[in-house]
Amino acid sequence: MENFIILGLLLSAFGMVFSKRVGALIWNFTLQSFFLFLLTFIEAVKGGGLSLYLVAVLVLILKVLVIPRIFSKMVVEMKVSEDLGFFIRPELSLIIALLLAYLSWVFSGMLFLGAAAAVAFLMMALGFFIMVFRAKALAQIIGLLAMENGIFLLASLVSGGMSFLVEMAIFFDVFVGAVILGIFVYRINRLFVSIDVSKLNRLRG
């Protein structure tokens, strides 16, 4: 069961990179977060204790339900163009994503970690890739959250589960950060009539 969940995390990470529309990107992030919830819930059932159950519930509520809903509502209210905007061609994105997958596998092997850790490294790398090579500010926020998903997965694998207080602090930071960044994007849209960050180049003297 866990192997299928890890595969789901991998496919959703690639799905985020290959998404050409904002709606598809939000959907793949939601799917990735749902697989993360399943993995956390299974670990809780195996004997992780009440704290791990609470963490699983928080993943479900914040990352699967609340944050994607906030983003979807922003897209509708701001009448955002569904086109994500690519700084590099989709074909090159595929090549880079496959290269990052290979490097993540090699790096995980060097640290004597398993395939799940390689997927965690890849989730972080592809999240960073989305932040850098997508024009929409909203896509860059989702890339940041995808990186956090990878960090959460890796920390859980390496440490056998983070302490409850640390997990709560991370979730609070992520939730508050998503809300603040959402407000920031909303303000950009009102001031510049777009959330395409490439248009900010016009401000250069």
N, C-alpha and C positions, 0 to 999 in steps of 0.2 A: 504493500500500500504506500509506504513512504517513498519508494522508488518512483511510483507514478506521480506522486505529489512533486517530487524534485523535478521530474520531467515537465510537469505542468509549469513550474516556476521558470524553467529554462525556455519553454516555448512562449510563455507570456512575455519574457524579457526580449526575445527576438521579435515578437509581435509588436512591442512598443517601438522598436527601431524601424520596423517596416511599415508602421502606420503612416498613412498619407493624410489622414483627416483627424481633427481634434477629437471627435466622438470615438473613433477607433482607439486612439491613444488612451483616453480615459477608461474605455472598456478593458483594454489590456492591463492597465494599472489595477483596476478593480479585480480582475481575474487573478493577477499576481498576488494581490493582498489576500484574496480568498484562499489561495493555496497556502499562503503563509499562516493563515488562521487554522486551516486543517492540520498543518504540521505541528503547530503549537498545541492544538487541542489533543492530538494523538499523544504527544509527549506528556501532557497533563494526565491523560487517562492511564498512561504507563506508570504513574506514580510521582508526578511532578508537584503535587500538592495544590492547595487552594489558590496560591499566588499565581501559578501557571494557568489555572482556569480563568482567573481574572484578566491576565494578560491576553489570553485567547479571545475573551469577550471584548476587550478593548480594541484588539486588531479588527474584529468583526464590525464593531460599531463605528470606530473612527475611519479606518482605511477602506473598508468595504462599503459602508453605508453613507457616512456623513460627508467625508472629504470628496468622494466622486460626485455626490449630489450637489455640493457647493460649486464644484467646477462646472458641472452640467448646467446649473442655474446661471452661472456667470456667462457661459457661452450663449445662452438664450437671451438673457437680459441685455448683454452688450452687442448682440447680433454679430458675433465674431465669425469671420470667414472660416469655413471648415478646413481649408487648405492650411497645412502646418507650415509650409515654407521650408525648403531644403537649402542649406548653404552648400551642400555637396550632393551629387547625383545619387539616386537610390541604388544604382548598381555598385557604386563605390562604397556606399553605406553597407551593403551586403558583404563586400570583401573585408571591410574594416571590422564588422561584427564577427565574422568567422575568424579573423586573425586574433581578435580579443578573446574569443572562446578558446583558441589554441593556447594563447599565452596564459590564460586563467588556469587551464588544465596543467600546463607545465609548472606554473608557480605553485599550484596546490600540491603537485607531486614533490616539488623541492622541499616543501614544508611537511611532507609526509601526512597530508590530509587527504580525505576522500573526495569522491565526485561531488558530494553535496557542497563541500567548501569551494570547489571549482565553480559551481553554479553561483554561489554567493559572491565570489570575486567577479564573475561575469556580470551579475546584476548590478554591482557597483560601477563596473567599467561602462556598461551600456547606459546606465543612468547618467553618468558623466558625459557620455557621447551625445545623448539627447540634449543635455543642457548646452553643449557647445555648438552643435550643428543643426539646431532647429530654430527658426526665426521667431516663432510665437513665444511671448513671455510665459504664457500658460503652460506650454510644452516644457519649458525650462524648469518651472516649478514641479511638474510631474516627474521630470528627470531627477530632480533633487530628492523627491520622495521615494523614487525607485532605488536610488543609491542608499537611502536609509533602510529600505527593505533588505537590501543585500547586507548592510552592516548588522542589522538585527539578526539575520539568519546566520552569518558568520560568528557573531558573538555567542549565539546559542549553541552552535556546534563546537566551538573551541572551548568554551568555559562550562559546557553542560548546563547552560541556562544562567542568565544574569540575575543578580539579586533583584528582589521585587521593587525596592526603592529606586534602583537605577532604571528599571524598566518603566516605572511610573513617570520618572523625570523625563525620559526619552519621549514617551507618548505625549506628555503635556507639551514638551518643546515642539514636537512635530505638529500637533494640533494648532497650537498658538501660531507657529511659524506659517502654516498653511493659510490660516485666516488672515494674518498680516500681509503675506504675499498676495493673497487674493485681493485684499483692499488696495494694495500697491498697483496691481494690474488694472483694477477698476479705475484708479486715478489716472494711470497712463492712457487708458482708453478714452477717458473724458477729455484729457488735455491734448492728446495727439490724434484722436479719432482712429486709433489702431493700437493693437498690442503686438505688432510686428516690430521687434527690436531693431531690425535692420534700418528702419526709418529714422532711428535716433542718430544715424550718421549725418543727417542734415544739420545737426547742432554743431558739428565741427566747424571751426573757423577757417 
